[in-house]
Amino acid sequence: MSFGIICGQEGCRNYAAYRYTWPGRDEAALCTEHVNTLRATADAIGLHLQVVPLTDVEHNNLRHPLAASPASAPKEDERGK
């Protein structure tokens, strides 16, 4: 089992596919389910949202600041719920 970065949206347990940054805020993680919603929100309020796809190295590096701890990573049957 591999541990990856979990989406930072409240209540989401999906693995992240992107990292993003709001102006003046720290970087956070985002899954494919939430990326378009967040882009639409940024467009609606006129803010630039920087979105960058996560690399395999970022997903597999447990020391990355966005990486989930093994205890908080979803189990195989919980992903996508």
N, C-alpha and C positions, 0 to 999 in steps of 0.2 A: 504494500500500500504506500502511495506517495502522499505527502502533505503539500498542499499548495496554498496559494493566497486566496482568501475568502472575500467575496464582495462586501464592501463596506456599507451598503444600503441597509437600513434598519430591517431586521427580520429575515434578510436574505442569507441563505446558506450555500449558494452556488459558488463554484470556483470562479475567481476573477479572470477576465481576459484582457483587461485594460487597467492602466493607472491614469488618473486624471488629476488636474490641479485647477482650482478656482483661483482667481486673482487674490493674492494675499493670504492664501491658505496652504496648509501642508498637503502633500500628495496623499491620495487615497486610492483604493482598489474598486473596480467596478466589473460586473459580469455582463455578458452579452444581452441579457434580458433587460438590464437597466440603462445601457449606454445611450440608446436613442431617446429615452425619456429625459435623461439628464441633458443631452444636447438640445432638445426642444425647450427645456426650461431655461437653459443659458441663452438661447436665441431670443426667447420671449422677453427676458429681462435685459437683453443687450449686453451680456457679458461674454467675454471670450473664455471658452472652456478648452483647455489643452488636454487631449486624449491620446494616449500612446499605448499601442498593443504591448502586452507583457511578453517577455521572451521566455524560452524554456529555462534559461539560467535563473531568471527571477522566480519562476515557479518552484524550482528545485532548491533554491537557496534559503534554508530555514533561518538564516541570520538576516535576511532582508527585512526592513522595518514593517513591511506590509504582510509578511508571512504569518500564517496562523500557527499557534502552538499545536502540537500533536493532540492535546486534549480538546481543543476547540474545532479541529478539522472534522468535516462531516464524514460519516462512515459511508461506505460504498452505496448502501441502500438509501441514504438520506440526501444525496446530491440531486439537485433539480427540484426539490420539494419547496 
